């Protein structure tokens, strides 16, 4: 539970440019798919442990899971 709290706060910070409604939807997607997002975090950590900077690690992992991320964002009404 402690880990989830900090992860949620981190995500909220990263969603700063979205509208309040979009933030709520994005957090709902996160909460309804915790295993998927935990997998993403683990993959990003693996990349950074292997010397890739954090921004590039996020980009690489997001590209690997692009189809699933887009589907989730569309289903949640975050993007059209």
Residue pairs with C-beta under 8 A, 6 or more apart in sequence:
4 34
7 37
7 41
8 27
8 30
11 26
11 27
11 30
12 23
12 27
15 22
15 23
15 26
15 27
18 26
18 78
22 78
25 76
25 77
25 78
26 73
26 76
26 78
28 76
29 72
29 73
29 75
29 76
29 78
30 37
33 72
36 65
36 68
36 72
40 61
40 62
40 65
43 61
43 64
44 54
44 57
44 58
44 61
47 56
47 57
47 60
47 61
48 54
48 57
52 60
62 69
70 79
73 79
74 80
